[in-house]
Amino acid sequence: MKKLAAVFAGISLLILMPDKLSASVLRSNLIGKWDCNSSTYTDWGIIYEKSVNDIREDGIGYVYGTVSFLFTDAPPRNYQVMGSASWSLSGNSWTTQYKSFQATQIGPNHDENSIDLNQEVELGTNFSGEVLKLNQQEAVFLFDTGYIGYCSKL
């Protein structure tokens, strides 16, 4: 389930990317609101995420959005998520750490087999990755787990 928790690190935008980066990412390009999405393929289905991330200059980011689990052998399950995280940037590497996280089951199909995302995301855990592309309009991030996030500036 650690991979699942790392997927949520992406929800916190805190997945940023640069245009074939120079020596380091311009921190100022990260600041602002971003519309992000990703799809993560697993042996049991797909995790699709769509979120708005508000990255602040003070090193804190806020996220809200939806996560959908599209199972190969069960009905899909959807969640509304929100949270906050600290973030830091060193060269092209970035690190985030959840300070708060809350997930709510939405829509049909939830039952005793539904994942409790509130228990899967451990506050204080560090997630890191690489900024692959970043400019004033778009960002792409690669997390240590292989998860890739795509974002466009709002």
C-alpha positions in Angstrom: 0.0 0.0 0.0 3.0 2.3 0.2 2.8 2.7 -3.6 -0.9 3.8 -3.1 0.2 6.4 -0.6 2.8 7.7 -2.9 0.2 8.1 -5.6 -1.5 10.6 -3.3 1.7 12.5 -3.0 0.9 13.5 -6.6 -2.5 14.7 -5.7 -0.8 17.4 -3.7 0.5 18.7 -7.0 3.5 18.8 -5.4 4.3 17.2 -8.7 6.0 19.8 -10.8 7.9 19.6 -14.0 10.3 21.7 -16.2 11.0 22.1 -19.9 14.1 20.0 -20.2 15.4 21.7 -17.1 18.5 23.8 -17.0 20.6 23.5 -13.9 17.7 24.0 -11.6 14.0 24.6 -11.6 12.8 28.2 -11.2 11.0 28.2 -7.9 8.9 31.1 -8.9 7.3 29.1 -11.7 5.9 26.6 -9.2 4.0 29.2 -7.2 0.3 29.5 -8.1 -2.8 27.3 -8.8 -2.4 24.2 -11.0 -4.9 21.8 -12.6 -3.4 18.4 -12.3 -4.2 14.9 -13.4 -2.7 11.5 -13.6 -3.4 7.8 -14.3 -1.6 5.1 -12.5 -1.9 1.5 -13.9 -1.8 -1.4 -11.5 -2.4 -5.1 -11.8 -5.9 -4.6 -10.5 -7.0 -1.6 -12.5 -6.3 2.2 -12.8 -6.1 5.0 -10.3 -7.2 8.3 -11.9 -6.6 11.6 -10.1 -7.8 15.1 -10.9 -7.0 17.9 -8.5 -6.4 21.6 -8.1 -3.2 22.4 -6.3 -2.4 25.8 -4.7 1.4 26.1 -4.3 2.4 28.9 -2.0 5.7 30.7 -1.7 5.9 30.0 2.0 6.5 26.3 1.3 3.0 25.1 1.9 0.6 23.6 -0.7 -3.1 22.9 -0.6 -4.9 20.3 -2.7 -8.5 19.3 -3.4 -9.9 17.0 -6.0 -11.1 13.5 -6.8 -9.5 10.1 -7.0 -11.2 7.2 -8.9 -10.3 3.6 -8.6 -11.3 1.8 -11.8 -11.1 -1.9 -11.0 -10.8 -4.6 -13.6 -13.1 -6.9 -11.6 -15.3 -4.6 -9.5 -17.3 -1.5 -9.8 -15.4 1.8 -9.7 -15.1 3.8 -6.4 -14.6 7.5 -6.2 -13.3 9.8 -3.4 -13.2 13.5 -2.7 -9.8 14.4 -1.3 -8.3 17.5 0.3 -5.1 18.2 2.1 -2.1 20.3 2.8 1.6 19.6 2.5 4.9 21.3 3.0 7.2 21.3 -0.1 10.8 22.1 -0.9 12.8 22.2 -4.0 16.5 21.6 -4.5 17.7 21.8 -8.1 15.3 19.6 -10.1 14.4 17.5 -7.0 11.3 18.2 -4.9 10.0 16.8 -1.7 6.6 17.0 -0.1 5.3 16.0 3.3 1.6 15.8 4.1 0.5 17.9 7.0 -3.2 17.1 6.6 -5.3 14.8 4.5 -8.9 13.9 4.3 -10.8 11.6 1.9 -14.5 11.1 1.7 -16.3 8.3 -0.3 -18.5 9.8 -3.0 -20.9 8.2 -5.4 -22.2 4.6 -5.5 -20.4 1.3 -5.2 -18.8 1.8 -1.8 -19.0 -1.2 0.6 -16.9 -3.0 3.1 -14.3 -3.6 0.4 -13.7 0.1 -0.2 -10.3 1.4 0.6 -10.1 3.8 3.6 -7.8 6.4 2.1 -7.6 8.3 5.4 -5.7 5.3 6.8 -3.6 4.8 3.7 -2.0 8.3 3.7 0.3 8.7 6.6 0.9 12.2 7.7 4.5 13.2 8.0 5.7 10.8 5.3 8.1 12.4 2.8 7.6 11.9 -0.9 10.1 12.9 -3.5 10.5 13.2 -7.2 12.0 15.0 -10.1 10.7 18.0 -12.0 10.8 16.8 -15.6 9.2 19.9 -17.1 8.3 23.3 -15.7 7.4 26.6 -17.2 4.8 29.3 -16.5 2.0 27.2 -18.0 2.7 23.5 -17.5 4.5 21.1 -15.2 5.4 17.4 -15.3 6.6 15.4 -12.3 8.1 12.0 -11.9 7.8 10.5 -8.4 10.2 7.9 -7.0 7.5 5.3 -7.4 7.3 5.8 -11.1 4.1 7.8 -10.9 3.9 10.8 -13.4 1.7 13.9 -12.8 0.7 16.4 -15.5 -0.3 19.9 -14.5 -1.4 23.2 -16.2 -1.5 26.6 -14.6 -4.9 28.0 -13.8 
